[in-house]
Each structure stands twice: as structure tokens, then as C-alpha cells.
């Protein structure tokens, strides 16, 4: 899969920007706050119909605008696809592919796979279980349409069950039959989600361990396991046992929405005992394994987005990462960095041709650096952008 063109209108700090890509490796360089990460997020949004960083579309709209629009031209399996995402105030989000509107956003997810590695990913290790479940859901939703449909249906039933529990408390009533009905919906849609998560981890973990071994020289024993009450309990009985607790707390306290991933290193939690370097390598290995899994399931190279990756790794781990992505078929890769000289030194060292976009003073310049000599002249890319 190859992204050829990206057009942004009123997206975050961009009033308008148009970029054309000609290389497998793309670098966005510029000072912090210039909008490099916003370009990665625009690519991610085109692929999945949502932002990687902001859950609400209002937060993605330029402050001076009432709408934003993204467009990406993608080559995939020798076919050209034009993706458009349109969001306007008080209107329903629209995602189109080749001028056809998706009836449901879920029908777009997985058609153009993407993997992002960003500083915020530290929450996978240090944050709550919700972050780790989101990682599982993102991986499976891009490879299995029925998984996403079951997950959406489960979350809807969960919301309605919780609303009933709150209503019971407000009106001092209780309807066990109504709860039993919601329980059946949770089980019907949640069981395939649980089973597919479990199957994913069994096959995913060896990929993850392999990538960690490639990134680090010291061979710690790492592991990733799936924790769920459903592994040792009948779900229907579990929900029944928790009903009194649910009535008191006014929320559902048993189910796949409470499952978690356990990350271990030499038998101990990475969150508590892993060094910063080990945790960074752990996270990158997780994401590269996610890439590998999606690639195999879709028979397609996802786009790989690396945000501020050079700042987060020491020289040894960085060299191992670049050697890994350079020696394997990773498809098109987008990278951000604040230091253009560092980018040039690194990629010339590894003999990796790349295309660079410099973001500076409200202008974006594009340069094809296909291992040419240092005397090559810069050329402006076909980009129009105003200050927000």
C-alpha cells in the first residue's frame, strides 16, 4: 500500500496543505509544535476514520473553522483509491472511498491498514487496562470485520445495561428479567470477542518476542498474556453473581470490558521493574508485531507511522530499529523528527533513500533525497498552506 497524496483542509493547525509522496520512506522535520505529528494523524485519520490522539472531531478542527476535510490518494493492489473524510459542525461525519459514502464507518476500518508508534504509547505499559484493550481492539478490528461488529454491539448492550442499573437506583426499582436480557446480549456478542482476543495473543506473542530480540542485545525473557475472569468462570454465572454489586455501583463489573494484558520481563511486571530503555524497546516490539500480524492477515503492507522516534531511543536501539525496518519488507514509512541534520546522517549511514518535508515559518518544502550528493538543490513541493 502506497500513499501518493495527502490533502488537509482546516485540520488542526493546517488551513490547507497538499503533499505528494514519491518514496517509501517519508520524513517530516521541523521545530516542535510546527505540526509534524498532525500530518501523521491526518494519515491515520484517512486510514481509520478517526484521530489517533483526539477522540472528538471538534478537537481536530482548526480553531477558526467550522469543518475539516482530509483526502488521501492510495495505491493498493494495483488499484487507486481516493479516500475523503468530511466533518462539519452539527453534521454527521462522512467517509468516502472513490466518491462512495460508507453507510457505516466500521465498513472503512481495515481497508487501509495503519500502525502508529508515538510517545503517547507509554500508556500501554504505564496506563490502565483500557489502553491495552484498545491495542487489542485496534489490531483485530483492522483484520476482522465481524470482530468490530461484535465489539460495537457489545459496547452498545453494555451501555444500555449500565443505564438500566442507574435507572433502578434513581427510581428505587429492580427488574431482574431486564438485566437477564442484557446479559444474554453481552454474552452473544462478547464471547466471539473474547475468543478472538485470546487466539490473537497466542499467535501474536512469538512475533512480539522475536522483534524484541531484534531490538536489544541483552536477551531478557519477555511475555504477554491475556487476563480475563472468563478464563476460569462461566460468563452467565459470573454476571449473576455480580448483580448485587452491579446494583450498588450502578455499572457492570464483569465482562470483557474489564480484561487486560499482562506484560512481563524475566517474570516481573515491565511497568514496575523495566528500565526506560527496556520499556521503550518493549513498546516498539509490540507495535512492530502488530504491524506483522496485520500485514499477514490482510496480505498487505500497512502504513507505518513513527512519531518522534529518534528522541526516544539510544543509539544502539535506534540502529537496531533502522536495521530491522530496512532489512524487512515494511512498505511505506512516515517519520517525524526535529533535527534535519540528524535525519540526513542516519539515513545516509544506512543507505536508505527518503523524501523529506521541512516545516518552517508556515511553509512546507519537499526534497527528494534519494541518496544524492549534498550539492543537490531543494525543490518546493506542491503545497499551499496558510498560517492558522
Buried (B, 14 or more C-beta within 10 A) or exposed (E): BBBBBBBBBBBBBBBBBBBBBEBBBBBBBBEEEBBBBBBBBBBBBBBBBBBBBBEEBEEBBBEEBEBBBBBBBBEBEEEEBEBBBBBBEEEEEBBBBEEEEBEEBBBBBBBBBBBBBBBBBBBBBEBEBEBBBBBBBBBBBBBBBEBBBBBBBBBEBBEBBBEBBEEBBEEEEEEEEBBEBBBEBBBEBBBBBBEBBBEBBEEBBEBBBBBBBBBBEEEBEBBBEBEBBBEEEEBEEBBBBBBEEBBEEBBBBBBBBBBBBBBBBEEEEBBEEBEEBBBBBBBBBBBBBBBBBBBEBBEBBBBBBBBBBBBBBEEEBBBBBBEBBBEBEBBBBBBBBBBBEEBBEBBBEBEBBBBBBBBEEEEBBBBBBEEEEEEEEEEEBEBEBEEB
